């Protein structure tokens, strides 16, 4: 799917492109000669994309009209869309008992339903082309579980299931579905998730667990097991340019190791390991 002189410049839409993985992926594809549209609620934070020759779109994945307008603009300007990278998402932590149900619903709206709705909107254009690629940014949190993270993990487990079904569903139309599973990545996502943990459960029945888990996340996020957003961006580029992409890409190496352990270990053993985090 790399651009050549005999084929149109491939077009990608990346959500959550104002920082972190989304921004890094947009810049990486621009370096490859792609036409890139970066979408986020705050256009002012995507100046790097426009400076590199891309297009910044105001896009809210919880607003249907916003998503429809973005797709209409891309098709009007380019006549096609080759790749959708569903990257928008966030992690809100805290004990299930402590997290307000409205916050739980919002996390599903952003992490799952926004992803699904934007995919619905892009599919007619991809089917008309007879080709396309949807890259859903999941997490190793879609394969493992952690204490005080039940709502976040629920959204990512849902993304994994949706993506697997969609992969088979869209194969006859020439459309690939790929899952990228980041592990610990050095972005503002980490700070926000840790802050939400203490905000929701820093007091009360789960305070001791929350404190220990916060310390564990801080060590991991700032230590050698974590990676830069650019590492994930390189994986996304590999996923969208491969002739036959893998169904899943875990990144960095620590993420691959964790996913591998989950495949091998019984639930009770995994419970014992993860319980030590909190």
DRENPA-3360 file (N, C-alpha, C; in nm, 2 decimals, always signed):
BEGIN
1 = XXXXXXXX = +0.08/-0.12/+0.00/+0.00/+0.00/+0.00/+0.09/+0.13/+0.00 ~ +0.21/+0.11/-0.03/+0.30/+0.23/-0.04/+0.27/+0.30/-0.17 ~ +0.28/+0.44/-0.17/+0.26/+0.51/-0.29/+0.36/+0.49/-0.40 ~ +0.31/+0.48/-0.52/+0.40/+0.47/-0.64/+0.36/+0.57/-0.74 ~ +0.43/+0.58/-0.85/+0.40/+0.68/-0.95/+0.28/+0.64/-1.03 ~ +0.24/+0.51/-1.03/+0.13/+0.46/-1.11/+0.00/+0.45/-1.03 ~ +0.00/+0.47/-0.90/-0.12/+0.46/-0.82/-0.14/+0.58/-0.75 ~ -0.27/+0.61/-0.71/-0.30/+0.73/-0.64/-0.23/+0.73/-0.50;
9 = XXXXXXXX = -0.20/+0.85/-0.45/-0.14/+0.86/-0.31/-0.24/+0.80/-0.21 ~ -0.20/+0.70/-0.13/-0.29/+0.65/-0.04/-0.33/+0.75/+0.07 ~ -0.45/+0.73/+0.12/-0.51/+0.83/+0.21/-0.54/+0.76/+0.35 ~ -0.50/+0.82/+0.45/-0.52/+0.77/+0.59/-0.59/+0.87/+0.68 ~ -0.68/+0.82/+0.76/-0.74/+0.90/+0.86/-0.70/+0.84/+1.00 ~ -0.65/+0.92/+1.09/-0.60/+0.88/+1.22/-0.67/+0.96/+1.32 ~ -0.74/+0.89/+1.41/-0.81/+0.96/+1.52/-0.72/+0.97/+1.64 ~ -0.75/+1.06/+1.73/-0.67/+1.08/+1.85/-0.53/+1.13/+1.81;
17 = XXXXXXXX = -0.52/+1.22/+1.71/-0.39/+1.25/+1.65/-0.33/+1.38/+1.71 ~ -0.38/+1.43/+1.82/-0.33/+1.55/+1.88/-0.21/+1.53/+1.97 ~ -0.18/+1.40/+2.00/-0.07/+1.37/+2.08/-0.03/+1.22/+2.08 ~ +0.08/+1.18/+2.14/+0.11/+1.04/+2.16/+0.11/+0.96/+2.04 ~ +0.05/+0.84/+2.04/+0.06/+0.74/+1.94/+0.00/+0.80/+1.81 ~ -0.12/+0.87/+1.82/-0.18/+0.92/+1.70/-0.10/+1.02/+1.62 ~ -0.04/+1.11/+1.70/+0.05/+1.21/+1.64/+0.17/+1.15/+1.57 ~ +0.23/+1.06/+1.64/+0.35/+0.99/+1.59/+0.32/+0.91/+1.47;
25 = XXXXXXXX = +0.21/+0.85/+1.46/+0.17/+0.77/+1.35/+0.14/+0.86/+1.23 ~ +0.07/+0.97/+1.25/+0.05/+1.06/+1.14/+0.18/+1.11/+1.08 ~ +0.27/+1.15/+1.16/+0.40/+1.20/+1.11/+0.48/+1.09/+1.04 ~ +0.47/+0.97/+1.09/+0.54/+0.86/+1.02/+0.48/+0.83/+0.89 ~ +0.35/+0.83/+0.87/+0.29/+0.81/+0.74/+0.32/+0.92/+0.64 ~ +0.32/+1.04/+0.70/+0.35/+1.16/+0.61/+0.49/+1.15/+0.56 ~ +0.58/+1.10/+0.64/+0.72/+1.08/+0.59/+0.73/+0.97/+0.48 ~ +0.63/+0.88/+0.47/+0.62/+0.78/+0.37/+0.55/+0.83/+0.24;
33 = XXXXXXXX = +0.51/+0.95/+0.25/+0.44/+1.01/+0.13/+0.29/+0.99/+0.12 ~ +0.23/+0.95/+0.23/+0.09/+0.94/+0.24/+0.02/+1.07/+0.25 ~ -0.11/+1.08/+0.21/-0.20/+1.19/+0.24/-0.26/+1.15/+0.38 ~ -0.24/+1.23/+0.48/-0.28/+1.20/+0.61/-0.37/+1.31/+0.67 ~ -0.48/+1.26/+0.72/-0.58/+1.34/+0.79/-0.57/+1.30/+0.94 ~ -0.54/+1.40/+1.02/-0.53/+1.37/+1.16/-0.66/+1.43/+1.23 ~ -0.73/+1.35/+1.31/-0.85/+1.40/+1.37/-0.84/+1.40/+1.52 ~ -0.89/+1.51/+1.58/-0.89/+1.52/+1.73/-0.99/+1.64/+1.76;
41 = XXXXXXXX = -1.02/+1.65/+1.88/-1.11/+1.75/+1.93/-1.04/+1.89/+1.92 ~ -0.91/+1.89/+1.95/-0.84/+2.02/+1.95/-0.74/+2.03/+1.83 ~ -0.79/+2.10/+1.73/-0.71/+2.12/+1.61/-0.58/+2.19/+1.64 ~ -0.58/+2.28/+1.74/-0.46/+2.36/+1.77/-0.34/+2.28/+1.81 ~ -0.37/+2.15/+1.86/-0.26/+2.06/+1.90/-0.20/+1.98/+1.79 ~ -0.25/+2.00/+1.67/-0.20/+1.92/+1.56/-0.13/+2.00/+1.45 ~ -0.06/+2.11/+1.50/+0.02/+2.20/+1.41/+0.13/+2.12/+1.34 ~ +0.19/+2.02/+1.42/+0.30/+1.94/+1.36/+0.25/+1.87/+1.24;
49 = XXXXXXXX = +0.13/+1.82/+1.24/+0.07/+1.75/+1.12/+0.06/+1.84/+1.00 ~ +0.00/+1.96/+1.02/-0.01/+2.05/+0.91/+0.13/+2.10/+0.86 ~ +0.22/+2.12/+0.95/+0.35/+2.16/+0.91/+0.42/+2.06/+0.83 ~ +0.39/+1.93/+0.85/+0.45/+1.82/+0.77/+0.37/+1.79/+0.64 ~ +0.27/+1.87/+0.62/+0.20/+1.85/+0.49/+0.07/+1.78/+0.50 ~ +0.03/+1.74/+0.63/-0.10/+1.67/+0.65/-0.21/+1.77/+0.67 ~ -0.33/+1.71/+0.70/-0.45/+1.79/+0.73/-0.50/+1.76/+0.87 ~ -0.53/+1.87/+0.95/-0.58/+1.85/+1.08/-0.73/+1.87/+1.07;
57 = XXXXXXXX = -0.81/+1.78/+1.13/-0.95/+1.79/+1.13/-1.01/+1.79/+1.27 ~ -1.11/+1.88/+1.29/-1.17/+1.87/+1.42/-1.27/+1.75/+1.42 ~ -1.24/+1.66/+1.51/-1.31/+1.53/+1.51/-1.33/+1.48/+1.65 ~ -1.46/+1.46/+1.68/-1.50/+1.41/+1.81/-1.57/+1.27/+1.79 ~ -1.51/+1.16/+1.84/-1.56/+1.03/+1.81/-1.68/+1.00/+1.89 ~ -1.73/+1.09/+1.98/-1.86/+1.08/+2.04/-1.97/+1.16/+1.98 ~ -1.93/+1.22/+1.87/-2.03/+1.31/+1.80/-2.05/+1.26/+1.66 ~ -2.16/+1.21/+1.63/-2.19/+1.15/+1.49/-2.17/+1.25/+1.38;
65 = XXXXXXXX = -2.22/+1.37/+1.40/-2.21/+1.47/+1.30/-2.07/+1.51/+1.27 ~ -1.99/+1.52/+1.37/-1.85/+1.55/+1.36/-1.78/+1.44/+1.27 ~ -1.81/+1.31/+1.30/-1.74/+1.20/+1.23/-1.79/+1.20/+1.08 ~ -1.92/+1.22/+1.06/-1.97/+1.22/+0.92/-1.91/+1.34/+0.84 ~ -1.90/+1.46/+0.90/-1.84/+1.57/+0.83/-1.69/+1.54/+0.79 ~ -1.62/+1.48/+0.88/-1.48/+1.45/+0.85/-1.47/+1.36/+0.73 ~ -1.55/+1.25/+0.73/-1.54/+1.15/+0.62/-1.59/+1.22/+0.49 ~ -1.69/+1.30/+0.50/-1.74/+1.37/+0.38/-1.63/+1.46/+0.32;
73 = XXXXXXXX = -1.55/+1.53/+0.40/-1.45/+1.62/+0.36/-1.34/+1.54/+0.29 ~ -1.30/+1.43/+0.35/-1.19/+1.35/+0.30/-1.23/+1.29/+0.16 ~ -1.34/+1.24/+0.15/-1.39/+1.18/+0.02/-1.40/+1.29/-0.08 ~ -1.45/+1.41/-0.04/-1.47/+1.52/-0.14/-1.33/+1.56/-0.19 ~ -1.23/+1.57/-0.10/-1.10/+1.62/-0.14/-1.01/+1.51/-0.21 ~ -1.03/+1.38/-0.17/-0.94/+1.28/-0.22/-1.01/+1.17/-0.30 ~ -1.14/+1.16/-0.28/-1.21/+1.06/-0.36/-1.20/+0.92/-0.31 ~ -1.13/+0.90/-0.20/-1.10/+0.77/-0.15/-1.05/+0.78/+0.00;
81 = XXXXXXXX = -1.05/+0.67/+0.07/-0.98/+0.65/+0.19/-0.93/+0.51/+0.20 ~ -0.80/+0.49/+0.22/-0.74/+0.36/+0.22/-0.72/+0.30/+0.36 ~ -0.70/+0.38/+0.45/-0.67/+0.33/+0.59/-0.74/+0.42/+0.69 ~ -0.80/+0.35/+0.79/-0.85/+0.42/+0.91/-0.78/+0.36/+1.03 ~ -0.72/+0.45/+1.10/-0.65/+0.41/+1.23/-0.73/+0.46/+1.34 ~ -0.81/+0.37/+1.41/-0.89/+0.41/+1.52/-0.80/+0.41/+1.65 ~ -0.75/+0.53/+1.67/-0.66/+0.54/+1.79/-0.72/+0.61/+1.91 ~ -0.82/+0.69/+1.88/-0.88/+0.77/+1.99/-0.92/+0.68/+2.11;
89 = XXXXXXXX = -0.88/+0.72/+2.23/-0.92/+0.64/+2.35/-0.85/+0.69/+2.47 ~ -0.90/+0.65/+2.58/-0.84/+0.69/+2.71/-0.86/+0.58/+2.81 ~ -0.78/+0.59/+2.92/-0.79/+0.49/+3.03/-0.84/+0.56/+3.16 ~ -0.95/+0.51/+3.21/-1.00/+0.57/+3.33/-1.00/+0.45/+3.43 ~ -0.92/+0.47/+3.54/-0.90/+0.36/+3.64/-0.98/+0.39/+3.77 ~ -0.98/+0.29/+3.85/-1.05/+0.30/+3.98/-1.13/+0.17/+4.00 ~ -1.16/+0.14/+4.13/-1.24/+0.02/+4.16/-1.37/+0.03/+4.09 ~ -1.43/-0.08/+4.05/-1.56/-0.08/+3.98/-1.66/-0.01/+4.07;
97 = XXXXXXXX = -1.65/-0.04/+4.20/-1.75/+0.02/+4.30/-1.74/+0.17/+4.31 ~ -1.62/+0.22/+4.28/-1.60/+0.37/+4.29/-1.62/+0.45/+4.17 ~ -1.62/+0.39/+4.05/-1.63/+0.46/+3.92/-1.78/+0.49/+3.89 ~ -1.82/+0.61/+3.88/-1.96/+0.64/+3.84/-2.00/+0.58/+3.71 ~ -2.12/+0.53/+3.70/-2.16/+0.46/+3.58/-2.16/+0.55/+3.46 ~ -2.18/+0.68/+3.48/-2.17/+0.77/+3.37/-2.03/+0.77/+3.31 ~ -1.93/+0.77/+3.40/-1.79/+0.76/+3.35/-1.76/+0.63/+3.28 ~ -1.82/+0.52/+3.33/-1.80/+0.39/+3.26/-1.86/+0.40/+3.12;
105 = XXXXXXXX = -1.98/+0.46/+3.11/-2.04/+0.47/+2.98/-1.96/+0.56/+2.88 ~ -1.91/+0.67/+2.94/-1.83/+0.75/+2.85/-1.70/+0.68/+2.80 ~ -1.64/+0.60/+2.88/-1.53/+0.52/+2.84/-1.56/+0.43/+2.72 ~ -1.68/+0.37/+2.73/-1.72/+0.28/+2.62/-1.76/+0.37/+2.50 ~ -1.81/+0.48/+2.52/-1.85/+0.57/+2.40/-1.72/+0.61/+2.33 ~ -1.61/+0.64/+2.40/-1.49/+0.68/+2.33/-1.41/+0.56/+2.27 ~ -1.39/+0.46/+2.36/-1.30/+0.35/+2.33/-1.36/+0.25/+2.23 ~ -1.50/+0.23/+2.24/-1.56/+0.13/+2.16/-1.66/+0.18/+2.06;
113 = XXXXXXXX = -1.76/+0.26/+2.10/-1.87/+0.30/+2.01/-1.82/+0.40/+1.91 ~ -1.73/+0.49/+1.95/-1.68/+0.58/+1.85/-1.60/+0.51/+1.75 ~ -1.52/+0.42/+1.79/-1.45/+0.34/+1.69/-1.54/+0.26/+1.60 ~ -1.64/+0.20/+1.65/-1.74/+0.13/+1.57/-1.81/+0.22/+1.47 ~ -1.86/+0.33/+1.52/-1.94/+0.42/+1.43/-1.85/+0.48/+1.32 ~ -1.73/+0.52/+1.35/-1.64/+0.57/+1.25/-1.61/+0.46/+1.14 ~ -1.60/+0.34/+1.19/-1.58/+0.23/+1.10/-1.70/+0.21/+1.01 ~ -1.82/+0.22/+1.06/-1.94/+0.21/+0.98/-1.94/+0.32/+0.87;
121 = XXXXXXXX = -1.90/+0.44/+0.91/-1.90/+0.55/+0.81/-1.80/+0.53/+0.70 ~ -1.69/+0.47/+0.73/-1.58/+0.46/+0.63/-1.60/+0.34/+0.54 ~ -1.68/+0.24/+0.58/-1.69/+0.12/+0.50/-1.75/+0.13/+0.36 ~ -1.85/+0.21/+0.34/-1.90/+0.22/+0.20/-1.80/+0.27/+0.10 ~ -1.71/+0.36/+0.14/-1.60/+0.41/+0.05/-1.50/+0.30/+0.03 ~ -1.46/+0.23/+0.13/-1.37/+0.12/+0.12/-1.42/+0.01/+0.03 ~ -1.55/-0.03/+0.05/-1.61/-0.13/-0.03/-1.62/-0.10/-0.18 ~ -1.65/+0.03/-0.20/-1.65/+0.08/-0.34/-1.51/+0.07/-0.41;
129 = XXXXXXXX = -1.41/+0.09/-0.33/-1.27/+0.07/-0.38/-1.23/-0.07/-0.40 ~ -1.30/-0.16/-0.32/-1.27/-0.30/-0.32/-1.14/-0.33/-0.24 ~ -1.10/-0.24/-0.15/-0.99/-0.26/-0.07/-0.99/-0.16/+0.04 ~ -0.91/-0.18/+0.15/-0.89/-0.09/+0.26/-0.83/-0.16/+0.38 ~ -0.80/-0.08/+0.48/-0.74/-0.14/+0.60/-0.78/-0.06/+0.72 ~ -0.84/-0.13/+0.82/-0.88/-0.07/+0.94/-0.78/-0.12/+1.05 ~ -0.72/-0.03/+1.12/-0.62/-0.06/+1.22/-0.69/-0.01/+1.35 ~ -0.72/-0.10/+1.44/-0.78/-0.07/+1.57/-0.67/-0.07/+1.68;
137 = XXXXXXXX = -0.65/+0.04/+1.74/-0.55/+0.04/+1.85/-0.62/-0.01/+1.98 ~ -0.58/-0.13/+2.01/-0.64/-0.19/+2.13/-0.54/-0.17/+2.24 ~ -0.49/-0.27/+2.31/-0.40/-0.26/+2.42/-0.37/-0.40/+2.46 ~ -0.25/-0.42/+2.53/-0.24/-0.55/+2.60/-0.35/-0.57/+2.70 ~ -0.41/-0.46/+2.74/-0.52/-0.46/+2.83/-0.64/-0.52/+2.77 ~ -0.64/-0.56/+2.64/-0.75/-0.63/+2.58/-0.72/-0.78/+2.58 ~ -0.60/-0.82/+2.64/-0.57/-0.96/+2.65/-0.54/-1.00/+2.79 ~ -0.51/-0.90/+2.88/-0.49/-0.93/+3.02/-0.58/-0.85/+3.10;
145 = XXXXXXXX = -0.57/-0.85/+3.23/-0.66/-0.78/+3.32/-0.57/-0.73/+3.44 ~ -0.63/-0.63/+3.51/-0.56/-0.57/+3.62/-0.66/-0.53/+3.73 ~ -0.62/-0.53/+3.85/-0.71/-0.48/+3.95/-0.73/-0.33/+3.94 ~ -0.85/-0.28/+3.97/-0.89/-0.14/+3.96/-0.89/-0.09/+3.82 ~ -0.90/-0.18/+3.72/-0.90/-0.13/+3.58/-1.01/-0.20/+3.50 ~ -1.12/-0.24/+3.57/-1.22/-0.33/+3.51/-1.29/-0.26/+3.39 ~ -1.32/-0.13/+3.41/-1.40/-0.07/+3.30/-1.31/-0.05/+3.17 ~ -1.18/-0.01/+3.20/-1.09/+0.01/+3.08/-1.07/-0.12/+3.01;
153 = XXXXXXXX = -1.04/-0.23/+3.09/-1.02/-0.36/+3.03/-1.14/-0.41/+2.95 ~ -1.26/-0.38/+3.01/-1.38/-0.42/+2.94/-1.39/-0.36/+2.80 ~ -1.35/-0.23/+2.79/-1.36/-0.16/+2.66/-1.26/-0.23/+2.56 ~ -1.14/-0.26/+2.61/-1.04/-0.31/+2.52/-1.07/-0.46/+2.48 ~ -1.13/-0.54/+2.58/-1.17/-0.67/+2.54/-1.28/-0.66/+2.44 ~ -1.37/-0.57/+2.45/-1.47/-0.55/+2.35/-1.41/-0.51/+2.21 ~ -1.31/-0.43/+2.21/-1.25/-0.39/+2.08/-1.18/-0.51/+2.02 ~ -1.12/-0.60/+2.10/-1.06/-0.72/+2.04/-1.17/-0.81/+1.98;
161 = XXXXXXXX = -1.28/-0.83/+2.05/-1.39/-0.92/+1.99/-1.45/-0.86/+1.87 ~ -1.48/-0.73/+1.87/-1.53/-0.66/+1.76/-1.44/-0.68/+1.64 ~ -1.31/-0.65/+1.66/-1.21/-0.66/+1.55/-1.20/-0.80/+1.49 ~ -1.20/-0.90/+1.57/-1.19/-1.04/+1.52/-1.31/-1.07/+1.44 ~ -1.43/-1.04/+1.48/-1.55/-1.06/+1.40/-1.55/-0.98/+1.27 ~ -1.51/-0.86/+1.28/-1.50/-0.77/+1.16/-1.40/-0.82/+1.06 ~ -1.29/-0.87/+1.11/-1.19/-0.92/+1.01/-1.25/-1.03/+0.92 ~ -1.32/-1.12/+0.97/-1.38/-1.22/+0.88/-1.50/-1.16/+0.80;
169 = XXXXXXXX = -1.57/-1.07/+0.86/-1.69/-1.01/+0.79/-1.65/-0.93/+0.67 ~ -1.53/-0.86/+0.68/-1.49/-0.77/+0.57/-1.39/-0.83/+0.47 ~ -1.34/-0.95/+0.50/-1.24/-1.01/+0.41/-1.30/-1.03/+0.27 ~ -1.42/-1.07/+0.25/-1.47/-1.08/+0.11/-1.47/-0.95/+0.03 ~ -1.47/-0.84/+0.10/-1.47/-0.71/+0.04/-1.33/-0.65/+0.02 ~ -1.23/-0.73/+0.05/-1.09/-0.68/+0.03/-1.04/-0.59/+0.14 ~ -1.11/-0.59/+0.25/-1.07/-0.50/+0.36/-1.01/-0.57/+0.48 ~ -0.89/-0.53/+0.52/-0.82/-0.60/+0.63/-0.85/-0.53/+0.76;
177 = XXXXXXXX = -0.86/-0.60/+0.87/-0.87/-0.55/+1.00/-0.75/-0.60/+1.08 ~ -0.68/-0.50/+1.14/-0.56/-0.53/+1.21/-0.57/-0.47/+1.36 ~ -0.53/-0.54/+1.45/-0.52/-0.50/+1.59/-0.38/-0.46/+1.63 ~ -0.36/-0.35/+1.69/-0.23/-0.31/+1.75/-0.25/-0.31/+1.90 ~ -0.16/-0.37/+1.97/-0.17/-0.39/+2.12/-0.05/-0.32/+2.19 ~ -0.06/-0.19/+2.21/+0.05/-0.13/+2.28/+0.06/-0.18/+2.43 ~ +0.18/-0.18/+2.48/+0.20/-0.20/+2.62/+0.23/-0.07/+2.69 ~ +0.32/-0.06/+2.78/+0.35/+0.07/+2.84/+0.42/+0.16/+2.74;
185 = XXXXXXXX = +0.36/+0.27/+2.71/+0.41/+0.37/+2.62/+0.42/+0.50/+2.69 ~ +0.52/+0.58/+2.67/+0.55/+0.70/+2.74/+0.46/+0.82/+2.67 ~ +0.34/+0.83/+2.72/+0.25/+0.94/+2.67/+0.18/+0.99/+2.79 ~ +0.10/+1.10/+2.76/+0.02/+1.16/+2.86/-0.09/+1.07/+2.91 ~ -0.12/+0.97/+2.83/-0.22/+0.87/+2.87/-0.19/+0.81/+3.01 ~ -0.06/+0.78/+3.03/-0.02/+0.72/+3.16/-0.05/+0.81/+3.28 ~ -0.02/+0.94/+3.26/-0.04/+1.03/+3.37/-0.19/+1.04/+3.40 ~ -0.27/+1.05/+3.30/-0.42/+1.07/+3.32/-0.48/+0.94/+3.38;
193 = XXXXXXXX = -0.43/+0.82/+3.34/-0.48/+0.70/+3.40/-0.44/+0.69/+3.54 ~ -0.32/+0.72/+3.58/-0.28/+0.71/+3.72/-0.35/+0.81/+3.80 ~ -0.37/+0.93/+3.75/-0.45/+1.03/+3.83/-0.59/+0.99/+3.85 ~ -0.65/+0.93/+3.75/-0.79/+0.88/+3.77/-0.80/+0.77/+3.87 ~ -0.69/+0.69/+3.88/-0.69/+0.58/+3.98/-0.70/+0.64/+4.12 ~ -0.62/+0.74/+4.15/-0.62/+0.80/+4.28/-0.74/+0.89/+4.31 ~ -0.79/+0.95/+4.20/-0.91/+1.03/+4.21/-1.03/+0.95/+4.25 ~ -1.04/+0.83/+4.19/-1.16/+0.75/+4.22/-1.14/+0.66/+4.34;
201 = XXXXXXXX = -1.02/+0.61/+4.36/-1.01/+0.51/+4.47/-0.90/+0.54/+4.57 ~ -0.85/+0.66/+4.57/-0.74/+0.70/+4.66/-0.78/+0.70/+4.80 ~ -0.91/+0.71/+4.83/-0.96/+0.71/+4.96/-1.06/+0.59/+4.97 ~ -1.08/+0.54/+5.10/-1.18/+0.44/+5.12/-1.13/+0.30/+5.11 ~ -1.22/+0.21/+5.08/-1.19/+0.07/+5.09/-1.07/+0.02/+5.00 ~ -1.05/+0.09/+4.89/-0.95/+0.04/+4.79/-0.83/+0.13/+4.79 ~ -0.81/+0.21/+4.89/-0.70/+0.31/+4.89/-0.57/+0.24/+4.89 ~ -0.55/+0.14/+4.97/-0.42/+0.07/+4.97/-0.38/+0.01/+4.84;
209 = XXXXXXXX = -0.48/-0.06/+4.78/-0.45/-0.11/+4.64/-0.42/+0.00/+4.54 ~ -0.50/+0.11/+4.55/-0.47/+0.22/+4.46/-0.34/+0.28/+4.47 ~ -0.29/+0.29/+4.59/-0.16/+0.35/+4.62/-0.05/+0.26/+4.56 ~ -0.06/+0.13/+4.59/+0.04/+0.04/+4.54/+0.04/+0.03/+4.39 ~ -0.08/+0.03/+4.33/-0.09/+0.02/+4.19/-0.03/+0.14/+4.12 ~ -0.06/+0.26/+4.18/-0.01/+0.38/+4.12/+0.14/+0.38/+4.12 ~ +0.21/+0.33/+4.23/+0.35/+0.32/+4.24/+0.40/+0.23/+4.13 ~ +0.34/+0.11/+4.11/+0.38/+0.02/+4.01/+0.37/+0.07/+3.87;
217 = XXXXXXXX = +0.26/+0.14/+3.84/+0.25/+0.20/+3.71/+0.36/+0.30/+3.68 ~ +0.39/+0.38/+3.79/+0.49/+0.49/+3.77/+0.62/+0.42/+3.74 ~ +0.66/+0.32/+3.81/+0.79/+0.25/+3.78/+0.79/+0.19/+3.64 ~ +0.68/+0.13/+3.60/+0.68/+0.07/+3.47/+0.69/+0.17/+3.36 ~ +0.60/+0.27/+3.37/+0.59/+0.38/+3.27/+0.72/+0.45/+3.25 ~ +0.80/+0.47/+3.36/+0.92/+0.54/+3.35/+1.05/+0.46/+3.34 ~ +1.03/+0.32/+3.33/+1.14/+0.23/+3.33/+1.17/+0.18/+3.19 ~ +1.26/+0.08/+3.19/+1.31/+0.02/+3.06/+1.20/-0.06/+2.99;
225 = XXXXXXXX = +1.09/-0.10/+3.05/+0.99/-0.18/+2.99/+0.90/-0.10/+2.90 ~ +0.91/+0.03/+2.91/+0.82/+0.12/+2.83/+0.89/+0.16/+2.70 ~ +0.81/+0.22/+2.61/+0.87/+0.26/+2.48/+0.80/+0.39/+2.44 ~ +0.86/+0.45/+2.34/+0.81/+0.58/+2.29/+0.69/+0.56/+2.20 ~ +0.61/+0.67/+2.18/+0.50/+0.66/+2.08/+0.55/+0.63/+1.94 ~ +0.68/+0.67/+1.91/+0.73/+0.64/+1.77/+0.75/+0.49/+1.75 ~ +0.77/+0.41/+1.86/+0.78/+0.27/+1.84/+0.65/+0.21/+1.79 ~ +0.54/+0.26/+1.85/+0.41/+0.21/+1.81/+0.38/+0.26/+1.66;
233 = XXXXXXXX = +0.42/+0.39/+1.64/+0.40/+0.44/+1.50/+0.47/+0.35/+1.40 ~ +0.59/+0.31/+1.42/+0.66/+0.22/+1.33/+0.58/+0.09/+1.31 ~ +0.52/+0.04/+1.41/+0.44/-0.08/+1.40/+0.31/-0.05/+1.32 ~ +0.25/+0.06/+1.34/+0.13/+0.10/+1.26/+0.17/+0.11/+1.11 ~ +0.28/+0.17/+1.08/+0.33/+0.18/+0.94/+0.35/+0.04/+0.88 ~ +0.41/-0.05/+0.96/+0.43/-0.18/+0.91/+0.29/-0.25/+0.88 ~ +0.20/-0.23/+0.97/+0.06/-0.29/+0.96/-0.01/-0.24/+0.84 ~ +0.00/-0.11/+0.80/-0.07/-0.06/+0.69/+0.00/-0.08/+0.55;
241 = XXXXXXXX = +0.13/-0.11/+0.56/+0.20/-0.12/+0.43/+0.23/-0.27/+0.39 ~ +0.21/-0.36/+0.49/+0.23/-0.50/+0.46/+0.13/-0.55/+0.35 ~ +0.18/-0.63/+0.26/+0.08/-0.69/+0.16/-0.02/-0.78/+0.23 ~ +0.03/-0.86/+0.33/-0.06/-0.94/+0.41/-0.03/-0.92/+0.56 ~ -0.10/-0.83/+0.62/-0.06/-0.79/+0.76/-0.10/-0.91/+0.86 ~ -0.03/-0.91/+0.97/-0.07/-1.00/+1.08/-0.20/-0.95/+1.14 ~ -0.27/-1.04/+1.20/-0.40/-1.00/+1.27/-0.37/-0.91/+1.39 ~ -0.26/-0.93/+1.46/-0.23/-0.86/+1.58/-0.08/-0.82/+1.58;
249 = XXXXXXXX = -0.05/-0.71/+1.64/+0.09/-0.66/+1.66/+0.10/-0.61/+1.80 ~ +0.18/-0.67/+1.89/+0.20/-0.62/+2.02/+0.33/-0.55/+2.02 ~ +0.34/-0.44/+2.09/+0.46/-0.35/+2.09/+0.46/-0.28/+2.23 ~ +0.58/-0.26/+2.29/+0.71/-0.31/+2.26/+0.73/-0.46/+2.30 ~ +0.86/-0.50/+2.31/+0.88/-0.64/+2.34/+0.82/-0.68/+2.47 ~ +0.81/-0.59/+2.57/+0.75/-0.62/+2.70/+0.61/-0.66/+2.68 ~ +0.54/-0.59/+2.59/+0.40/-0.63/+2.56/+0.39/-0.77/+2.50 ~ +0.48/-0.80/+2.41/+0.47/-0.93/+2.35/+0.49/-1.04/+2.46;
257 = XXXXXXXX = +0.58/-1.01/+2.55/+0.61/-1.11/+2.66/+0.49/-1.13/+2.75 ~ +0.42/-1.02/+2.78/+0.30/-1.03/+2.87/+0.19/-1.11/+2.80 ~ +0.17/-1.07/+2.67/+0.06/-1.15/+2.60/+0.10/-1.30/+2.59 ~ +0.23/-1.33/+2.57/+0.27/-1.46/+2.56/+0.25/-1.54/+2.69 ~ +0.28/-1.47/+2.80/+0.25/-1.53/+2.93/+0.10/-1.56/+2.96 ~ +0.02/-1.47/+2.91/-0.12/-1.49/+2.93/-0.17/-1.61/+2.86 ~ -0.12/-1.64/+2.74/-0.16/-1.75/+2.66/-0.12/-1.88/+2.74 ~ -0.01/-1.88/+2.81/+0.05/-2.00/+2.87/+0.00/-2.03/+3.01;
265 = XXXXXXXX = -0.03/-1.92/+3.09/-0.05/-1.94/+3.23/-0.20/-1.96/+3.26 ~ -0.23/-2.05/+3.35/-0.37/-2.07/+3.40/-0.42/-1.94/+3.47 ~ -0.55/-1.92/+3.48/-0.60/-1.80/+3.54/-0.55/-1.77/+3.68 ~ -0.55/-1.88/+3.76/-0.51/-1.86/+3.90/-0.36/-1.82/+3.92 ~ -0.28/-1.87/+3.83/-0.14/-1.82/+3.83/-0.13/-1.68/+3.79 ~ -0.21/-1.64/+3.68/-0.21/-1.50/+3.64/-0.26/-1.41/+3.74 ~ -0.37/-1.46/+3.81/-0.42/-1.38/+3.92/-0.32/-1.35/+4.03 ~ -0.24/-1.45/+4.06/-0.14/-1.43/+4.17/-0.03/-1.33/+4.12;
273 = XXXXXX = +0.01/-1.34/+4.00/+0.11/-1.24/+3.95/+0.06/-1.10/+3.95 ~ -0.07/-1.08/+3.90/-0.12/-0.95/+3.88/-0.16/-0.89/+4.02 ~ -0.19/-0.98/+4.11/-0.23/-0.93/+4.25/-0.11/-0.86/+4.32 ~ +0.01/-0.90/+4.28/+0.12/-0.84/+4.34/+0.14/-0.69/+4.30 ~ +0.08/-0.65/+4.19/+0.08/-0.51/+4.15/+0.01/-0.42/+4.24 ~ -0.09/-0.48/+4.31/-0.17/-0.40/+4.40/-0.19/-0.47/+4.54;
% end
